[in-house]
Amino acid sequence: MKILTSWVSILLAIILLATCIGILVIERDSYTEVEVSEFDFFLSFGPNGHSSIDTFKGIISKDLVRNGIVSTEFKLSDKEKSRLLDMLRTMDILAYPRHLDVVRYYDHVEYIYLKVEIDGIMHEVRWTVPWDFDFFQDERYTEIHLDFIVFVQYVKELVYGSEEFQSLPDAEGGYI
């Protein structure tokens, strides 16, 4: 009888522990969803800043050069959105200056514009950079420049790698 009571006690303890862990996981996931729901951004990039992702509206746009701009519906997964939010918080994006330009460039530039809303606070950052620039080799750039371009490149990879973006028509022509 004592053995049966011991096994029942152990089983109840395991069930109680599993229930507590399950509750913690559910609460953690709910917390993440709440954080992600209070975060949206618009990022434009490219030679004229016409390619973009807009999580406010749930679309991505592609610059077709001669044929204008085309857009399609696009939604980041909660995991991707949570990762981006973590990157922006780690960067302390809300403390960034509105303009990151260090030097003015006149030829072959990419216009990067970010509008982000985190927890009800809106912030904008602009940066004009040359197309063929190696961001990691120029000593004029600070850690915020490097963190920002890593964020931009990560978002561009998400957009370019998406089925939605790849299904859009090819661009015709180019920029000089």
N, C-alpha and C positions, 0 to 999 in steps of 0.2 A: 504494500500500500504506500509506503514511504517513497519507493522508487517511482511509482505512478504520479504521486504528488509532485515530486521533483521534476519529472519530465513535463508535466502540465505547467508548472511554474516557469520552466525554461522556455517552453513554447509560447506562453503568454508574454514573457519578456521579449522574445524575438518579434512577436506580432506587434507589440507596443513600440519597439524600436523601429521596425519597418514603417509603421504608421507615422511616427514622428519624422522620419527621414522623408517619407512621401509628402508630408505637409510642408516641410522645409523646401523641397524641390518645387512644389506647386507655388508656394509663396515667392520663391526666387524668380521663377518664370513669370509670374504675374507682375513682379516688381520691374523686370526687364521690359515687359510689354508696356507698362505705364511710362517708363523712361522713353522708350522708342516712340510712343504715340505723341510725346511732347517735343518731337524733334523732326524738322524737315529742312531741306535745303534746295537751292537752285545753283548749279554750277555750269557755267558756259566756258567753252574753250575752243581753240582752233585759230586759224589765221584771222578770221573776222569775229571770232567769239560766237559763231552761229551754231556749233554743235553744243548740245547741252543735255543735262538731266535735271528734271524738276519733280521732286518728290511731293511738293505741294499739290501739283496737278496730276501726278502719276504719269508723266510722259518723258520720252527722250526724243531729241531732235538731231538730225544729221544734215550737215552742210553739203549740198549737192553741187556747189560752185555755180556752174552755168544754169542749173535748173532749180535754183532756189533752195528752200529748206523743207524737209519732210519730217513729220513727227508721227510717233506711234505710242500707244499705251505701254507703260512699263512700271513694274512695282518691284522694289527691292524686297528680299525676304527679311523677316524680323532679325534673323541672325546677321545678315549683311548690314542692315541698318544699325543694329546694336554695335557691330564692329566699327562702323564709321563714326557713330556717336562717341565711342570710347577713344578713337583716334583724335577727334576734335577736342574732347575734354582733356586728354593728355597734353595736347598742344596748347591748351588754354586759348582757343580760337577767339573767344569773346574779348580777350585783351589785345588781340592783334591790331596793328594800325590799319586804317582803311586803305592805304596804298603801300604796296611793298616795293615799288620801283626803286632801284638803287642808281641806275643809269638809264638814260633815255635811249631807246633804240628806234631807228627809223625804217629799216628794211627787214623783211622776213621775220615778222613778229607774230607771236601768239598772244591773244588777249584772254586772260583768265579772270573770271568774275565769280565770286562766291557770295550768295546771300543765304545766311543760315539763321534758323530760329531754334533756340534751345531753351526749354522751360519758360517760354513766353518772351524771351529776350532776342531781338533781331539784331544781326550784325552783318556788315558787308566788307569784303576784301577784294581789291583789284590788283592785278599785276600784269605788266606787259613784259614779255621775255622773247628773245630771239628763238626761232625754230630749231636751229642746230646747236643749241647751247648745252654744254655739259654742266649742269647745276652743281655737281659735286666737286668740280675742279676750280671754281672761281672763289678766291678768298674774300671777295666783297660781300658774300652772302653769309648771313648769320644762321643760327640754329632755327629761327622761325621760318626763314626762307626755305631751308632744306626740309623741315617738317611739313611745310605747306605743299611743296612740290611732291613729296612722297604721298601725301593725301590725294592730291590732284591725279597723280599717276595711278594710284590705286582705284580711284573712281573711274578713270578713263578705261582701265582694264575691265572693270565690271561692266561698263556700258558696251565697249567694243566686243567683248566676249559673249554678250547676251544674244540669244536667238532673235530677239526683237530687233536689235540693231543690225544684225547680219542679214535679216530678211528685207531691210530697206534697200532701195535702188542704189547702184554705184554712182559715185560722183563723176561728173564729166568736166574736163578742163582742170585747171589748177591755178594757183596763185604764184605771182612772181615776187 
